[in-house]
Amino acid sequence: MNNTTREISRRHFMQGLGLLSAGMALMPQSVFGESRQANKHTIPSSGERIPVIGMGTSRTFDVGDDSAILAQLAQVLQVFFDNGGAVIDSSPMYGNSETVVGNLLKTISNKDQLFAATKVWTYGKQSGIDQMQQSMQRMGVGAMDLMQIHNLRDWKIHLPTLRQWQQEGRIRYIGITTSHGRSHSDLIQIMRTEQLDFVQFTYNIGNRTVEDSLLPLAADRGIATLINRPYQRGTLFRSVKGQALPEWTREFDCNSWGQFFLKFVVSHPAVTCVIPATSKVHHMTDNMAANFGKLPSPSMRKRMLQYFERL
């Protein structure tokens, strides 16, 4: 059975639920407690506010029907929502991720604020329509909060469909994505000429090229930004291996290098939300701690950058 389309079998799925129930006692609770409010940024086109820390699903949720793995991912999702998470980003490109997310969401409490985002990643109008309908079914949503054109693929064909679906209420926001520096010049031109709600691209403390182009343009055009690869696929952690976190990071409620990297990203005034991906419960717990507390000031961001560049 094909990985990208198969449904998780009822037998394995129920086994996963059993493991999840057994592990509830060990599940981390809210990082800062129920009294703390998550940091939120505004979507310029609507005024809606969303939490600054979201979740990606590339690689991490493209799994089969192993009950132990599914139980672990269910815990990852529960920790995400328990700590104010909302934005979950996926794509048909990510194998079985949409299906896994959709099935596991059925087991999760406190998911009322889910902000479901995925992408269209194909050529041709009808193929795009079919794929988007399939994505909504897989993720278990009647309307998609955000539909994006993945890596600009056939964007001139898909964009009119997205606009029509938005008018019909089938999707709430529309956007376009790219990653790791690919097609930035084309994306800039699209942002200048088309009305978009969101753009998605790579930004982190070790890769800041978009500070001179995409981020200021998004701010000028009133376009929300989703940021992928905030850890540069682990490269940033290797850069700080063996290094102690500076004491002054406590000034913006930072307790780990992961939070250091995430808070650098979301403290940029043009960043709306960052979507780190993980399949580990303790990593999700650490990520979500960056959803709370103070964010670095402009002067503190400079200090963070100077410190990182000296390592």
C-alpha angles and dihedrals in degrees: 000000000000115000094222096054110026119112120228106259117249092236095054092039092055090047088055091051089052091054091046092054091048091053098047092099090059095046115117115247127221110314095227101017131254094289094066121087122220119243109256135191128203127252100226097213094058111012091239114144124221132183114269095230115066133161135252124205104199109135094342098078098033093103138132129235101292104144095214093052092047092050089052092050090049088056090049089055093046092052089048093056095037087061100049100273121156115152115081114177124198142152142201084245089069096074112228096355098109092051094047092048092048094049095045093048087066088066098047127098125206094034097127092115094054112149104196117203130176140148146241110236111175143079125262135035100261093042088053092050092049092048094049092049089051092049092053090049093048094049092044098235128135091207127019116232093209129013116187134187104239115233091339091288109174089334096164089059098043100042096072089051091051090050091050093048090048091054089049092051095244091120128022103203135020130209149155129233143203135165144210096009096305117147096352093147091052092046091051090055092049092049090052095051107029132063107240134170097203142016125191127205144138122284132157140140091272096045111043103151092119090064088079098044127005100036097051091042091052089051092049093048096043094243122151117231131221112196122211131191096026089166094042087240092302098314092115092056091053088053092059099037109141093010120123118233108252116254092232091067087079086075088076097035095259120154105166142030089251091058089044091058095043095047091050089057100044093044090067105104093229096051117098103177139350122215113204115180125222141155094196123095094213091050091051090049090053093045092052092052085070087061089073140051131028124338123219117271120230090263091048090050089057090050091050091051094047091049093048093048091054093056 
